């Protein structure tokens, strides 16, 4: 994969429940970058290189995605719970001798970031979530508008291999249609990134694993979330989202997150769902500011803070 500079190294780390494929580069405070569905670590290719001037940047494929392993699931879907994914990442950071770290996550990676901050508050110094509100909030406020816009949440959780069979009939169409529908009009993804997404997502075990991710979200993740309703994220939290996306049209994003975190900063960016690829310069600027390498005062725009 040539999207990351040669200064990035590829490593596979064996965790308790999976083998995690990742790229990493740079020196300084460790910064973990987590991708979303239906993508891989590659989604950070326009952001990660600039961050290595200040951080040790680590971009893993979540378990079930990319070139990370796809563990056998169980009846309760725990192997694809955000708790299991979060544990993977704590062990990845321990592999690099990083007892504490910054983390930024997009989409599914943002949900793992949320769970990381709850399960391992002593390790997460600061966190950023991109273009989500908490899973629990989205499910308990479900209505026709949400079910229409996020139909995949209800499609991917169907049992007996139904979504796997349908997606598997034409995974390239499904993947490219998802990226088109969730991004702002006119968005163009890098050809090499698209080729990598197609390569990884077209594997039957990857399609199944991604469905298990969503099945876990609708079952065991909700159990964990209910158990933690009185627990807030303790570290400073930055919330970013796209002004041309579904989340912006549906939620008062900062207001929702203030119920789940003690310290919330927020900002809308001029893009759709895929912030790191649609607005990489703005994402990089916000991450540099929030994670402490830039001393510029916080910026504001409509809907912020």
C-alpha positions as CSV (number, residue, x, y, z in Angstrom):
1,X,0.0,0.0,0.0
2,X,1.6,3.2,-1.1
3,X,-0.8,5.8,0.4
4,X,1.2,6.2,3.6
5,X,4.8,7.5,3.3
6,X,7.7,5.2,3.6
7,X,8.3,6.5,7.1
8,X,5.3,4.5,8.2
9,X,5.9,0.9,9.2
10,X,3.5,-2.0,9.0
11,X,3.1,-4.2,12.1
12,X,0.8,-7.0,13.1
13,X,0.2,-7.2,16.9
14,X,-1.3,-10.3,18.5
15,X,-3.9,-9.3,21.1
16,X,-5.9,-11.5,23.5
17,X,-8.6,-12.1,20.8
18,X,-7.3,-11.0,17.5
19,X,-4.3,-10.1,15.3
20,X,-4.4,-6.4,14.6
21,X,-2.8,-5.0,11.4
22,X,-1.6,-1.4,11.6
23,X,0.7,1.2,10.3
24,X,2.6,3.7,12.5
25,X,5.0,6.5,12.2
26,X,6.4,9.6,13.9
27,X,7.5,10.3,17.5
28,X,6.1,12.1,20.5
29,X,2.8,11.6,22.4
30,X,1.0,8.5,21.0
31,X,-2.1,9.2,18.9
32,X,-4.4,6.4,18.0
33,X,-6.5,6.9,14.8
34,X,-9.5,4.6,14.3
35,X,-11.4,4.1,11.1
36,X,-15.1,3.5,10.4
37,X,-17.3,1.3,8.2
38,X,-16.8,0.1,5.5
39,X,-13.2,1.3,5.4
40,X,-9.8,0.6,6.8
41,X,-6.8,2.4,8.3
42,X,-6.3,3.8,4.8
43,X,-9.0,6.5,5.4
44,X,-6.3,8.4,7.4
45,X,-3.9,8.7,4.5
46,X,-4.4,12.5,4.1
47,X,-4.3,13.2,7.8
48,X,-1.8,10.9,9.5
49,X,1.4,12.1,7.7
50,X,1.1,15.7,8.9
51,X,0.4,14.5,12.5
52,X,3.6,12.5,12.6
53,X,5.5,15.8,13.0
54,X,4.2,15.9,16.6
55,X,2.9,12.5,17.5
56,X,3.6,8.8,17.3
57,X,0.6,8.0,15.0
58,X,-0.8,4.5,15.1
59,X,-3.5,3.6,12.5
60,X,-4.9,0.1,13.0
61,X,-7.5,-1.9,11.1
62,X,-10.2,-2.7,13.7
63,X,-10.7,-6.4,14.3
64,X,-12.9,-7.7,11.5
65,X,-11.7,-5.0,9.0
66,X,-8.9,-4.6,6.6
67,X,-6.0,-7.0,7.2
68,X,-6.7,-7.6,10.8
69,X,-8.1,-11.0,11.8
70,X,-11.8,-11.9,11.7
71,X,-12.4,-13.8,15.0
72,X,-15.0,-16.5,15.2
73,X,-18.2,-15.0,16.6
74,X,-20.4,-16.2,19.5
75,X,-24.1,-16.2,20.1
76,X,-23.9,-13.0,22.1
77,X,-21.6,-11.3,19.4
78,X,-19.1,-10.4,22.1
79,X,-16.0,-10.9,19.9
80,X,-17.3,-7.9,17.9
81,X,-18.4,-5.8,20.8
82,X,-16.8,-2.4,21.2
83,X,-15.5,-3.6,24.6
84,X,-13.5,-6.4,22.8
85,X,-12.3,-3.9,20.2
86,X,-11.3,-1.4,22.8
87,X,-9.3,-4.1,24.6
88,X,-7.5,-4.9,21.4
89,X,-6.3,-1.3,21.2
90,X,-5.2,-1.0,24.8
91,X,-3.0,-4.1,24.1
92,X,-1.8,-2.6,20.8
93,X,-0.7,0.6,22.7
94,X,0.9,-1.6,25.4
95,X,2.9,-3.3,22.6
96,X,4.4,0.1,21.8
97,X,5.0,0.8,25.6
98,X,2.3,3.6,25.6
99,X,0.4,3.4,28.9
100,X,-1.5,6.5,28.1
101,X,-2.5,8.0,24.7
102,X,-4.7,10.3,22.7
103,X,-7.4,8.7,20.4
104,X,-9.5,10.0,17.5
105,X,-12.2,7.8,15.9
106,X,-14.5,8.1,12.9
107,X,-17.8,6.3,12.6
108,X,-17.4,2.8,14.0
109,X,-14.0,3.8,15.3
110,X,-15.7,6.6,17.2
111,X,-17.9,4.1,18.9
112,X,-14.8,2.2,19.9
113,X,-13.3,5.4,21.1
114,X,-16.4,6.0,23.3
115,X,-16.0,2.6,24.8
116,X,-12.3,3.0,25.3
117,X,-12.9,6.2,27.3
118,X,-15.4,4.5,29.5
119,X,-13.6,1.2,30.1
120,X,-10.0,2.6,30.3
121,X,-10.3,6.2,31.6
122,X,-6.8,5.9,33.1
123,X,-5.3,5.4,29.6
124,X,-7.2,7.9,27.4
125,X,-5.8,11.4,27.9
126,X,-8.0,13.1,25.3
127,X,-10.5,11.8,22.8
128,X,-12.1,12.9,19.5
129,X,-15.2,11.4,17.9
130,X,-16.3,12.1,14.4
131,X,-19.8,12.2,12.9
132,X,-21.6,10.2,15.5
133,X,-23.7,10.5,18.6
134,X,-23.7,7.6,21.1
135,X,-25.1,4.3,19.9
136,X,-27.5,4.1,22.9
137,X,-28.9,7.5,22.1
138,X,-29.5,6.7,18.4
139,X,-31.3,3.5,19.2
140,X,-33.6,4.8,21.9
141,X,-34.6,7.8,19.8
142,X,-35.2,5.8,16.6
143,X,-38.0,7.0,14.4
144,X,-38.9,6.7,10.7
145,X,-36.4,9.4,9.8
146,X,-33.6,7.6,11.5
147,X,-34.6,4.2,10.3
148,X,-34.7,5.5,6.7
149,X,-31.3,7.3,6.8
150,X,-29.6,4.5,8.8
151,X,-31.4,1.6,7.3
152,X,-28.1,-0.4,7.3
153,X,-28.2,-0.5,11.1
154,X,-31.3,-2.7,10.8
155,X,-30.3,-4.6,7.6
156,X,-26.8,-5.6,8.8
157,X,-28.1,-7.1,12.1
158,X,-30.5,-9.6,10.4
159,X,-29.6,-13.2,11.2
160,X,-28.9,-16.4,9.3
161,X,-26.5,-14.8,6.8
162,X,-29.1,-12.7,5.0
163,X,-27.0,-9.5,4.7
164,X,-23.9,-11.4,4.0
165,X,-25.5,-13.2,1.1
166,X,-27.0,-10.0,-0.4
167,X,-23.9,-7.9,0.0
168,X,-21.7,-10.7,-1.2
169,X,-23.6,-10.9,-4.5
170,X,-22.0,-7.5,-5.4
171,X,-19.7,-6.1,-2.7
172,X,-18.1,-3.5,-5.0
173,X,-21.5,-2.0,-5.8
174,X,-22.5,-2.0,-2.1
175,X,-19.3,-0.4,-1.0
176,X,-19.2,2.3,-3.6
177,X,-22.9,3.1,-3.1
178,X,-22.3,3.5,0.6
179,X,-19.4,5.9,0.2
180,X,-21.4,7.9,-2.4
181,X,-24.6,8.2,-0.3
182,X,-22.8,9.2,2.9
183,X,-20.4,11.8,1.4
184,X,-21.1,15.3,0.2
185,X,-22.1,15.6,-3.5
186,X,-19.0,15.7,-5.7
187,X,-16.7,13.9,-3.3
188,X,-13.9,11.9,-5.0
189,X,-12.0,9.3,-3.0
190,X,-8.5,8.5,-4.0
191,X,-8.3,5.7,-6.5
192,X,-5.7,3.8,-4.5
193,X,-7.8,4.1,-1.3
194,X,-10.9,2.9,-3.2
195,X,-8.9,-0.1,-4.5
196,X,-7.9,-0.9,-1.0
197,X,-11.4,-0.6,0.4
198,X,-12.7,-2.9,-2.4
199,X,-9.9,-5.5,-1.8
200,X,-10.6,-5.7,1.9
201,X,-14.4,-5.5,1.9
202,X,-14.9,-8.0,-0.9
203,X,-13.7,-10.9,1.3
204,X,-16.6,-13.0,2.6
205,X,-15.1,-13.1,6.1
206,X,-14.8,-9.3,6.1
207,X,-18.5,-8.9,5.1
208,X,-19.5,-11.3,7.8
209,X,-17.3,-9.6,10.4
210,X,-18.7,-6.2,9.6
211,X,-22.2,-7.5,10.0
212,X,-21.2,-8.9,13.4
213,X,-19.9,-5.5,14.4
214,X,-23.4,-4.1,13.9
215,X,-25.1,-7.1,15.5
216,X,-23.0,-6.5,18.5
217,X,-24.0,-2.8,18.5
218,X,-27.7,-3.8,18.6
219,X,-27.3,-6.3,21.4
220,X,-24.3,-6.7,23.8
221,X,-23.0,-3.1,23.2
222,X,-26.4,-1.8,24.3
223,X,-26.2,-3.9,27.4
224,X,-22.8,-2.4,28.2
225,X,-24.1,1.1,27.4
226,X,-27.1,0.7,29.7
227,X,-24.9,-0.5,32.5
228,X,-22.8,2.7,32.1
229,X,-25.6,5.3,31.7
230,X,-24.5,7.1,34.8
231,X,-20.8,7.0,33.8
232,X,-19.5,9.9,31.7
233,X,-16.4,10.3,29.6
234,X,-13.9,11.9,32.0
235,X,-11.3,13.2,29.6
236,X,-11.7,16.2,27.4
237,X,-13.8,15.3,24.3
238,X,-13.7,16.9,20.9
239,X,-16.8,16.2,18.7
240,X,-16.5,16.9,14.9
241,X,-19.2,16.3,12.3
242,X,-20.0,17.1,8.7
243,X,-22.4,20.0,8.0
244,X,-23.7,18.1,4.9
245,X,-24.4,14.8,6.6
246,X,-27.2,12.9,8.3
247,X,-25.9,13.4,11.8
248,X,-26.0,17.2,11.3
249,X,-29.6,17.1,10.0
250,X,-30.8,14.8,12.8
251,X,-29.2,15.8,16.1
252,X,-28.1,18.7,18.2
253,X,-24.7,17.0,18.3
254,X,-23.0,18.9,21.1
255,X,-26.1,18.9,23.3
256,X,-26.3,15.1,23.0
257,X,-22.7,14.6,23.9
258,X,-22.9,16.8,26.9
259,X,-25.0,14.1,28.5
260,X,-22.3,11.5,28.0
261,X,-19.1,13.5,28.6
262,X,-17.9,16.0,31.3
263,X,-15.9,18.3,28.9
264,X,-17.1,18.7,25.4
265,X,-15.7,20.9,22.6
266,X,-17.4,20.7,19.2
267,X,-17.2,21.9,15.6
268,X,-19.0,21.3,12.3
269,X,-16.8,20.9,9.2
270,X,-17.9,21.7,5.6
271,X,-18.2,18.1,4.4
272,X,-20.3,15.0,4.5
273,X,-19.7,11.9,6.6
274,X,-16.1,11.0,5.7
275,X,-14.3,13.9,7.5
276,X,-10.7,12.7,7.2
277,X,-11.1,12.2,3.4
278,X,-13.5,15.1,2.6
279,X,-11.9,17.7,4.8
280,X,-8.4,16.4,5.7
281,X,-6.9,19.9,6.3
282,X,-9.6,20.9,8.7
283,X,-9.5,17.6,10.5
284,X,-5.7,17.9,10.9
285,X,-6.0,21.4,12.1
286,X,-8.5,20.5,14.7
287,X,-6.6,17.5,15.9
288,X,-3.4,19.4,16.2
289,X,-5.1,22.1,18.2
290,X,-7.1,19.8,20.5
291,X,-4.3,17.4,21.2
292,X,-2.1,20.2,22.3
293,X,0.6,20.9,19.7
294,X,-1.0,24.1,18.4
295,X,-1.6,27.1,20.8
296,X,-4.2,28.8,18.6
297,X,-7.4,29.7,20.4
298,X,-10.4,27.5,19.7
299,X,-12.3,28.5,16.6
300,X,-16.0,28.7,16.4
301,X,-18.7,28.5,13.7
302,X,-22.4,28.1,13.5
303,X,-23.5,25.3,15.7
304,X,-20.3,25.0,17.6
305,X,-19.9,24.6,21.4
